[in-house]
């Protein structure tokens, strides 16, 4: 025996009638789950037979059970697992868990048997469903209790107070508890056969577990689940089912009301729109409690409802929120934090509320400084929804309908367009001249999201910036989508080419969705604006928005989210490259970090927007949200919050494979 570390406390007393530990066990397990939330290591994602998500593999060991009644009993619960649990595994919460949190692996205070002071034996730690951890704790604690459902409910209540359990998780808890009990005896029967010299130790407690399994089978699963729902303060299952029957009618009523009150431009995502009521990290929840992995929303840059950002906003809004005509410290602190991450020449930060406003202000500056009136954009761009920025958005206005003062060039979507010889910039400048304009501004989304999601190859930005300057215009880097570390390799998209723009525009991701945006530029450009017309924005850079912006930067740094974007993005791209070999409909992969584009193509290599749309909607039905982009909308858009982890990437890949398999099988049929 080797003692490595000493923990104070003592093992719990072995008294099956003592309920003092039930709620504390649930609460302590919940605290441990919270402490492990967000932690991941590649070695944690391994195959462990004691992991309940692998319950179906117990069938391989059924021959070691010689008693026919026991064999039938285990088969009954394995069938229930395959039917009720297995299809839900990709949709449920997962993280690294202890996976063996039982009385044998805890220590309690010697003078307070209900106070847990130590946890030991992390040998079964793994990445699995969160609800599996709770079922693993509950199952062995039911032994020798006359009211196993009541015991389970007590542990459940202690857990739910700290980590609210979702309805879908509660719906399978009965089967997971049964699976754990079956697992204990199936593995024991197998090990006793291959280690006969240790049979007495291995089979200790097996008879009691068989009896408990029989008692658990005698329970009505619907009644047990109803009790679990009541303990957690949720609807009973029959009420949930009746509410589900009304969902379509409610949805149609909601859509009709929305059309009447918000008008025809209140667009929604997906063939079946979502009614989202809550967000947490990378997850969104609808009004029925269903959970969706958000791999689309870039505005929630550091995750939906990040506690640090929420607390910063709440703390400041309780204190003050007022016009920017008054001095406050946060606006200066945020301006310093932004400009110190920019090239030295970009030292003035002007705050607005949205990316559209930021690009509109950049347009005003460019016209005043250059004295010109022309704009240069890429062929399928998006830069906002104001009167001016809509004209810089060929995603909104087709290129042939653009006003004469706006001309287009090629995004770096391929070597050929980039090399001819300046991506069409000279031709665009000539076209401006033919209509009586000279370039005031070249504006580029540095992630080229609407063009299909690309990064600047070496020489691209420098070439365009030099020619634009020669023609008298200013160069604007629109970092609304690519900025703040999303691209992984760099904090800003313009850094891919070591180019220095004249103006950088930022949008709502800098406030994690709070209305905060900015324009960063050189002092002399800001001075020209001030001397010619001036600029004031009542709430651009207000105290609450700036508190949000500072909190976002703190989270990016403390949680190393730029590095996470690089690492997880590379992992996802590598896994997608493997899929390319099996699914020829997957074309080129492009982008960087956690902003990736996946071309969906026809057999001849042409864009396949119909297939892309089907994949997107199929994944939505399986709990994963993505989008489409590109000139033909044939590119899948992966753009999650930066707290997206490798385990989330796996969930996304499973949903994508299901979509591809289902769609391709229907096409072949």
C-alpha positions in Angstrom: 0.0 0.0 0.0 1.3 3.5 -0.9 -0.4 6.6 0.6 0.0 9.5 -1.8 -2.2 12.1 -0.2 -4.0 12.3 3.1 -7.6 13.7 3.3 -9.2 14.4 6.6 -12.6 12.8 7.3 -13.8 9.2 7.5 -15.8 6.8 5.2 -19.6 7.0 5.7 -21.0 4.5 8.1 -22.5 1.5 6.4 -26.2 1.9 7.4 -28.7 1.3 4.6 -31.5 2.9 6.5 -29.7 6.2 7.0 -31.0 9.0 4.7 -28.6 11.7 6.0 -26.3 11.4 2.9 -28.9 11.4 0.1 -29.4 15.1 -0.6 -25.7 15.9 0.3 -24.6 13.3 -2.2 -26.7 15.0 -5.0 -25.5 18.4 -4.0 -21.8 17.5 -3.8 -22.0 15.7 -7.2 -23.6 18.8 -8.7 -20.8 21.0 -7.3 -18.2 18.7 -8.8 -20.0 18.8 -12.1 -19.9 22.6 -12.0 -16.2 22.6 -11.2 -15.5 20.4 -14.2 -17.7 22.3 -16.6 -15.7 23.6 -19.5 -12.7 21.2 -18.7 -11.7 18.9 -21.5 -8.7 16.8 -22.4 -8.4 14.5 -25.5 -7.6 11.6 -23.2 -10.9 12.0 -21.5 -12.8 10.9 -24.7 -11.9 7.2 -24.4 -14.1 4.1 -24.5 -14.8 2.9 -21.0 -17.2 0.0 -20.4 -18.3 1.6 -17.1 -19.6 4.6 -19.1 -23.3 4.3 -19.4 -23.4 5.6 -23.0 -21.8 2.3 -23.9 -24.5 0.2 -22.2 -25.5 -1.5 -25.5 -22.1 -3.2 -25.6 -23.1 -5.2 -22.5 -24.8 -7.6 -24.9 -21.4 -9.0 -25.7 -21.1 -10.2 -22.1 -24.6 -11.7 -21.7 -23.3 -15.3 -22.3 -21.6 -15.1 -18.9 -25.0 -14.8 -17.2 -26.1 -18.4 -16.7 -29.4 -17.8 -14.9 -32.1 -17.6 -17.6 -34.3 -15.2 -15.5 -31.3 -12.9 -14.9 -30.4 -13.1 -18.6 -34.0 -12.1 -19.6 -34.0 -9.3 -17.0 -30.9 -7.7 -18.3 -32.1 -8.1 -21.9 -35.3 -6.3 -21.0 -33.4 -3.2 -19.7 -30.9 -3.3 -22.6 -33.8 -3.2 -25.0 -35.3 -0.2 -23.2 -31.9 1.5 -23.3 -31.5 1.1 -27.0 -35.0 2.3 -27.6 -35.3 5.2 -25.2 -31.7 6.4 -24.5 -29.5 5.6 -27.4 -31.1 8.0 -29.9 -30.8 10.9 -27.5 -27.1 10.6 -26.7 -25.9 13.1 -29.3 -28.5 15.7 -28.1 -27.8 15.7 -24.4 -25.3 17.7 -22.3 -21.9 16.1 -22.0 -18.7 16.9 -20.1 -15.9 15.3 -18.1 -17.4 13.7 -15.0 -16.3 11.6 -12.0 -18.4 8.6 -13.1 -18.1 6.7 -9.8 -19.4 9.1 -7.1 -20.6 6.5 -4.6 -20.3 6.3 -0.8 -17.2 4.1 -1.0 -15.5 7.1 -2.8 -16.3 9.9 -0.4 -15.2 11.0 3.1 -17.5 12.7 5.6 -16.8 14.8 8.7 -16.4 12.6 11.7 -18.9 14.6 13.8 -21.3 15.3 10.9 -22.1 12.2 8.8 -24.0 14.4 6.3 -21.1 16.7 5.5 -18.9 15.4 2.6 -15.3 16.6 3.1 -13.4 14.6 0.5 -13.7 12.8 -2.8 -11.4 9.9 -3.9 -10.9 7.5 -6.8 -11.1 9.5 -10.0 -10.1 6.4 -12.0 -13.3 6.1 -13.9 -13.3 9.8 -14.9 -14.5 10.2 -18.5 -16.3 12.4 -20.9 -19.9 11.3 -21.1 -23.5 12.5 -20.6 -23.9 14.7 -17.6 -27.0 12.7 -16.5 -25.0 9.5 -16.6 -23.0 10.8 -13.7 -26.1 11.2 -11.6 -27.5 7.8 -12.6 -24.2 6.2 -11.6 -24.4 7.8 -8.2 -28.1 6.9 -7.6 -28.1 3.3 -8.7 -25.9 1.7 -5.9 -27.5 3.9 -3.2 -30.9 2.2 -3.8 -29.7 -1.2 -2.5 -31.4 -2.4 0.7 -33.8 0.6 0.8 -37.5 -0.2 0.9 -38.3 3.0 -1.1 -35.8 3.1 -4.0 -37.8 5.7 -6.0 -37.9 8.0 -2.9 -34.2 7.6 -2.4 -33.5 8.4 -6.0 -35.8 11.5 -5.7 -33.9 12.7 -2.7 -30.5 12.5 -4.4 -32.0 14.1 -7.5 -33.5 17.0 -5.6 -30.1 17.8 -4.0 -28.5 17.8 -7.5 -31.2 19.8 -9.2 -30.9 22.7 -6.8 -27.4 23.5 -8.1 -27.5 22.0 -11.6 -31.0 22.1 -13.1 -31.8 18.9 -15.0 -33.4 19.2 -18.4 -36.6 17.5 -19.2 -35.0 15.2 -21.8 -32.5 14.0 -19.2 -35.3 13.4 -16.6 -37.2 11.4 -19.2 -34.4 8.8 -19.4 -33.2 8.7 -15.8 -35.3 5.6 -15.0 -33.6 3.7 -17.8 -30.1 5.0 -16.9 -30.5 3.8 -13.3 -31.6 0.4 -14.5 -28.7 0.3 -17.0 -26.2 1.0 -14.2 -27.6 -1.7 -12.0 -27.5 -4.2 -15.0 -24.0 -3.1 -15.7 -22.8 -3.9 -12.2 -24.0 -7.5 -12.5 -23.1 -8.1 -16.1 -19.5 -7.0 -15.6 -19.3 -8.9 -12.3 -20.5 -12.1 -14.0 -17.9 -11.7 -16.8 -15.0 -10.9 -14.4 -15.9 -13.8 -12.0 -15.6 -16.2 -15.0 -12.2 -14.9 -16.1 -10.9 -14.4 -12.5 -12.3 -17.4 -10.6 -9.8 -17.1 -7.8 -11.3 -13.7 -7.0 -14.9 -14.7 -7.4 -16.1 -14.0 -3.9 -14.9 -10.4 -4.0 -16.2 -9.8 -7.5 -19.7 -11.1 -6.8 -20.2 -9.5 -3.4 -23.6 -7.8 -3.5 -24.6 -9.3 -6.8 -27.7 -11.1 -5.3 -28.9 -7.8 -3.8 -28.5 -6.1 -7.1 -30.5 -8.7 -8.9 -33.3 -8.2 -6.4 -33.2 -4.5 -6.8 -33.4 -4.8 -10.6 -36.5 -7.0 -10.2 -38.0 -4.3 -7.9 -37.0 -1.6 -10.3 -38.7 -3.4 -13.2 -41.9 -3.7 -11.0 -42.1 0.1 -10.9 -44.2 1.9 -13.5 -41.6 3.9 -15.5 -44.1 6.6 -16.2 -44.9 7.0 -12.5 -41.3 7.1 -11.6 -40.6 9.8 -14.2 -43.6 11.8 -13.1 -42.1 11.9 -9.6 -38.7 12.9 -10.9 -40.5 15.8 -12.8 -42.4 16.9 -9.7 -39.2 16.8 -7.5 -37.6 19.2 -10.0 -40.6 21.5 -10.2 -41.4 20.6 -13.8 -44.5 19.6 -15.6 -45.6 16.0 -15.2 -45.1 13.9 -18.3 -48.8 13.7 -19.3 -49.0 17.5 -19.1 -45.9 17.8 -21.1 -47.3 15.5 -23.8 -50.6 17.4 -23.9 -48.7 20.7 -24.2 -46.6 19.1 -27.1 -49.8 18.4 -29.0 -50.6 22.1 -28.9 -47.2 23.2 -30.1 -48.0 23.4 -33.8 -51.1 25.5 -33.2 -49.2 27.8 -30.8 -46.3 28.1 -33.4 -48.8 29.1 -36.1 -50.5 31.6 -33.8 -47.1 33.1 -32.9 -46.0 33.3 -36.6 -49.3 35.0 -37.5 -49.0 37.5 -34.7 -45.3 38.2 -35.7 -46.2 38.8 -39.3 -49.0 41.2 -38.3 -46.9 43.2 -35.7 -43.4 43.0 -37.2 -44.2 43.0 -40.9 -42.8 41.0 -43.8 -39.1 41.8 -43.2 -39.0 40.0 -39.8 -37.1 37.1 -41.3 -36.5 33.8 -39.4 -34.1 30.9 -39.7 -34.9 27.3 -40.9 -37.9 25.7 -42.5 -39.3 25.1 -39.0 -38.5 28.4 -37.1 -37.2 28.2 -33.5 -38.8 29.9 -30.5 -35.7 30.4 -28.4 -36.2 31.4 -24.7 -32.8 30.8 -23.1 -29.1 30.6 -23.8 -26.1 29.2 -22.0 -22.6 28.9 -23.4 -22.8 27.2 -26.7 -26.4 26.1 -26.1 -29.8 27.6 -27.0 -33.1 26.3 -25.5 -36.5 26.6 -27.1 -39.9 27.1 -25.4 -40.4 23.3 -25.1 -37.1 22.9 -23.3 -35.3 21.3 -26.3 -31.6 22.1 -26.5 -29.7 23.2 -29.6 -25.9 23.4 -30.1 -25.3 26.9 -31.5 -22.7 26.7 -34.2 -23.9 29.8 -35.9 -24.2 32.9 -33.7 -21.0 34.9 -33.7 -22.6 37.8 -31.7 -22.5 35.8 -28.5 -18.7 35.9 -28.9 -17.7 34.4 -25.5 -20.9 32.3 -25.2 -24.5 33.0 -24.5 -25.1 34.7 -21.1 -21.4 34.4 -20.0 -21.6 34.9 -16.2 -18.7 37.4 -16.2 -20.3 39.6 -18.9 -23.7 39.3 -17.4 -22.4 40.3 -14.0 -20.5 43.3 -15.4 -23.6 44.5 -17.2 -25.9 44.0 -14.2 -23.4 45.7 -11.8 -23.1 48.8 -14.0 -26.7 49.1 -14.9 -27.6 49.2 -11.2 -25.1 52.1 -10.8 -25.4 54.3 -13.9 -26.2 54.4 -17.6 -26.3 57.8 -19.2 -25.4 59.9 -22.2 -21.8 60.0 -23.4 -21.9 63.8 -23.0 -20.7 63.0 -19.4 -17.2 61.6 -18.6 -16.8 58.1 -17.3 -13.8 55.9 -16.9 -14.9 52.7 -18.6 -15.0 54.4 -22.1 -11.3 55.3 -21.7 -10.3 52.0 -20.3 -12.1 50.1 -23.2 -10.6 52.5 -25.8 -7.1 51.7 -24.4 -7.7 48.0 -24.4 -8.9 48.1 -28.0 -6.2 50.4 -29.4 -3.4 48.6 -27.7 -4.4 45.5 -29.8 -4.2 47.5 -33.0 -1.2 48.8 -35.0 0.4 51.8 -33.3 -1.0 54.3 -35.9 -4.6 53.3 -35.1 -4.9 55.1 -31.8 -8.3 56.8 -31.8 -11.4 54.8 -30.9 -14.9 56.2 -31.6 -17.8 54.2 -30.2 -21.2 53.5 -31.8 -23.9 51.0 -31.2 -23.8 48.6 -34.2 -21.5 47.4 -37.0 -23.8 49.2 -39.5 -23.2 52.5 -37.7 -19.5 51.8 -37.6 -19.3 51.2 -41.4 -21.5 54.3 -42.0 -19.2 56.4 -40.0 -16.1 54.9 -41.8 -17.8 55.9 -45.1 -18.3 59.5 -43.9 -14.7 59.7 -42.8 -13.4 58.3 -46.1 -15.4 60.8 -48.2 -14.3 63.7 -46.1 -10.6 62.8 -46.0 -10.3 61.7 -49.7 -12.7 64.2 -51.2 -14.0 61.3 -53.4 -17.3 59.6 -53.7 -16.7 56.0 -54.8 -16.8 52.8 -52.9 -15.1 49.4 -53.6 -16.4 46.2 -52.3 -16.2 42.4 -52.9 -18.6 40.7 -55.2 -20.9 39.2 -52.5 -20.3 41.3 -49.5 -22.3 42.4 -46.4 -21.5 45.6 -44.5 -24.8 46.7 -42.8 -28.4 47.8 -43.1 -28.2 51.6 -43.2 -29.0 53.6 -46.4 -25.3 53.8 -47.3 -24.1 50.4 -46.0 -26.9 48.5 -47.8 -25.4 49.8 -51.0 -22.1 48.2 -49.9 -23.8 44.8 -49.5 -24.3 42.7 -52.6 -25.7 40.0 -50.4 -28.7 42.5 -50.1 -28.5 44.3 -53.5 -27.5 42.2 -56.6 -24.4 43.5 -58.2 -26.2 44.5 -61.4 -28.4 46.8 -59.3 -25.7 48.6 -57.4 -25.5 52.4 -57.8 -22.8 53.7 -60.1 -20.6 54.9 -57.2 -20.1 51.3 -55.9 -18.0 48.8 -57.9 -16.9 45.3 -57.1 -13.7 43.2 -57.0 -13.0 39.6 -56.3 -12.7 38.2 -52.8 -9.7 35.8 -52.5 -11.9 32.7 -53.2 -9.4 31.2 -55.5 -5.8 31.6 -56.7 -7.1 32.6 -60.2 -9.3 35.5 -59.0 -6.6 36.7 -56.7 -3.9 36.6 -59.4 -5.7 38.6 -62.2 -3.5 40.5 -61.3 -5.1 42.5 -58.5 -8.4 40.7 -58.0 -10.2 43.1 -60.4 -9.4 46.3 -58.3 -8.0 48.2 -61.3 -11.0 47.4 -63.4 -13.3 48.5 -60.5 -11.5 51.8 -60.2 -11.8 52.3 -64.0 -15.5 51.6 -63.8 -15.9 54.3 -61.1 -14.0 56.8 -63.2 -16.3 56.1 -66.2 -19.3 57.1 -64.0 -17.6 60.2 -62.7 -16.3 58.8 -59.3 -12.9 58.2 -57.7 -12.5 55.8 -54.8 -13.1 57.2 -51.4 -13.1 53.8 -49.6 -12.2 50.2 -50.1 -14.1 48.2 -47.5 -13.4 44.5 -46.9 -14.9 42.0 -44.4 -11.6 40.5 -43.4 -13.2 37.0 -43.1 -15.1 37.4 -46.4 -18.1 35.6 -44.8 -20.7 36.5 -47.3 -18.3 35.6 -50.1 -18.0 32.1 -48.6 -15.6 32.5 -45.7 -11.9 33.0 -46.6 -8.8 34.6 -45.1 -6.4 36.9 -47.0 -3.5 35.2 -48.7 -0.2 36.9 -48.6 -0.1 40.0 -50.8 -3.8 40.3 -51.2 -4.5 43.1 -48.8 -1.2 44.9 -49.4 -1.8 44.9 -53.1 -5.4 46.3 -52.8 -4.4 48.8 -50.1 -1.5 50.2 -52.1 -3.6 50.6 -55.3 -6.5 52.2 -53.4 -4.1 54.7 -51.7 -2.6 55.5 -55.1 -6.2 56.3 -56.4 -6.8 58.5 -53.4 -9.0 56.3 -51.3 -8.9 55.0 -47.7 -8.9 51.3 -46.7 -11.4 50.0 -44.2 -11.1 46.6 -42.5 -14.5 45.4 -41.4 -13.7 43.2 -38.4 -17.3 42.7 -37.2 -17.3 39.0 -38.0 -13.6 38.1 -38.1 -12.2 40.1 -35.2 -11.5 39.5 -31.5 -9.6 36.2 -32.0 -12.3 34.3 -33.8 -9.9 33.3 -36.7 -7.5 31.8 -34.2 -4.2 32.6 -35.9 -4.6 36.3 -35.4 -6.7 38.7 -33.2 -7.7 40.6 -36.3 -8.4 39.4 -39.9 -6.3 42.1 -41.5 -3.2 40.6 -39.8 -3.1 37.6 -42.2 -1.4 39.9 -44.7 0.5 42.2 -42.2 -1.4 45.1 -43.8 -2.4 48.2 -41.9 -5.8 49.7 -42.8 -6.7 53.3 -42.4 -9.9 52.5 -40.5 -11.0 49.4 -38.6 -14.7 48.8 -37.8 -16.0 46.6 -35.0 -19.5 45.3 -34.1 -21.7 43.7 -31.5 -19.5 40.7 -30.8 -17.2 43.1 -28.9 -20.1 43.4 -26.3 -21.2 39.8 -26.5 -24.4 41.0 -28.2 -24.8 44.2 -26.1 -25.2 47.1 -28.5 -21.6 48.2 -28.7 -19.5 48.8 -31.8 -16.5 51.0 -32.7 -14.4 52.8 -35.3 -10.7 52.8 -34.8 -8.5 55.1 -36.9 -5.6 57.5 -37.1 -5.8 60.8 -35.2 -5.7 62.9 -38.4 -8.7 61.1 -39.9 -10.7 61.7 -36.7 -9.6 65.3 -36.7 -10.9 65.8 -40.3 -14.3 64.5 -39.3 -14.4 66.7 -36.2 -13.4 69.8 -38.2 -15.8 69.2 -41.1 -19.1 68.0 -39.6 -18.3 66.5 -36.1 -19.9 63.4 -34.7 -21.9 62.5 -31.6 -23.7 59.3 -30.6 -25.8 59.6 -27.4 -25.3 56.0 -26.2 -22.4 54.8 -28.3 -19.9 53.9 -25.6 -22.2 54.3 -22.7 -21.1 53.0 -19.3 -23.0 49.7 -19.4 -21.9 48.9 -22.9 -18.3 49.6 -22.1 -18.5 47.4 -19.0 -19.7 44.6 -21.3 -16.9 45.3 -23.7 -14.2 45.2 -21.0 -15.7 42.0 -19.6 -15.6 40.3 -23.1 -11.9 41.2 -23.5 -11.2 39.8 -20.0 -12.9 36.5 -20.8 -11.1 36.2 -24.1 -7.8 36.6 -22.3 -8.4 34.6 -19.1 -10.1 31.7 -20.9 -7.5 31.8 -23.8 -10.4 31.8 -26.3 -8.2 32.8 -29.3 -6.1 29.8 -28.7 -9.2 27.7 -28.2 -10.6 29.0 -31.5 -7.3 27.9 -33.2 -7.1 24.5 -31.6 -10.8 23.5 -31.8 -11.1 25.0 -35.3 -8.1 23.0 -36.5 -9.5 19.8 -34.9 -12.9 20.4 -36.6 -11.2 21.0 -39.9 -9.2 17.8 -39.6 -12.3 15.8 -38.9 -14.2 17.4 -41.7 -11.3 16.6 -44.1 -11.8 12.9 -43.1 -15.5 13.2 -44.0 -14.5 14.6 -47.4 -13.1 11.2 -48.3 -16.4 9.4 -47.5 -18.8 12.1 -48.8 -18.0 13.5 -52.3 -20.7 16.2 -51.8 -18.3 17.9 -49.4 -16.1 20.2 -51.5 -13.5 22.8 -50.4 -13.0 23.7 -46.7 -11.9 27.2 -46.0 -11.7 29.8 -43.3 -9.8 29.7 -40.1 -10.3 29.1 -36.4 -14.0 29.0 -35.4 -15.2 30.5 -38.7 -15.3 27.8 -41.3 -16.9 27.3 -44.7 -17.8 23.9 -46.1 -18.7 23.9 -49.8 -21.4 21.5 -50.8 -21.1 20.4 -54.4 -22.8 18.4 -57.1 -21.0 15.4 -58.8 -19.6 17.8 -61.5 -18.2 20.1 -58.8 -20.9 22.8 -59.2 -22.3 24.5 -56.1 -25.3 22.6 -54.6 -27.4 25.1 -52.7 -30.4 22.7 -52.4 -28.2 20.1 -50.7 -26.7 22.7 -48.4 -30.1 23.9 -47.3 -31.3 20.3 -46.7 -28.2 19.6 -44.5 -28.7 22.8 -42.5 -32.4 22.1 -41.8 -31.7 18.4 -41.1 -29.1 19.3 -38.5 -31.5 21.8 -37.0 -34.0 18.9 -36.5 -31.2 17.0 -34.7 -30.3 19.8 -32.4 -27.4 21.5 -34.1 -27.7 25.0 -35.6 -25.5 26.1 -38.6 -26.1 28.4 -41.5 -25.3 28.8 -45.2 -23.4 31.5 -47.0 -21.6 32.3 -50.3 -22.9 33.7 -53.5 -25.0 30.6 -54.2 -25.7 29.8 -50.5 -24.0 26.5 -51.1 -21.4 26.9 -48.3 -22.2 25.6 -44.8 -21.3 28.3 -42.3 -19.8 27.2 -39.0 -19.5 30.2 -36.7 -20.1 29.2 -33.0 -19.3 31.2 -29.8 -15.6 30.9 -29.0 -16.2 28.7 -25.9 -17.0 25.9 -28.4 -15.0 22.8 -27.4 -13.9 19.6 -29.1 -16.8 17.6 -27.6 -19.2 20.1 -29.2 -17.4 19.6 -32.5 -18.1 15.9 -32.2 -21.8 16.6 -31.6 -21.8 18.8 -34.7 -20.1 16.1 -36.8 -22.5 13.4 -35.7 -25.4 15.6 -36.7 -23.8 16.4 -40.1 -23.1 12.7 -40.8 -26.7 11.8 -40.0 -27.9 14.6 -42.4 -25.6 13.4 -45.1 -26.5 9.8 -44.7 -30.3 10.4 -44.6 -30.3 12.9 -47.5 -28.0 10.7 -49.7 -30.0 7.5 -49.0 -33.3 9.2 -49.9 -31.7 10.5 -53.2 -30.4 7.1 -54.1 -33.8 5.5 -53.3 
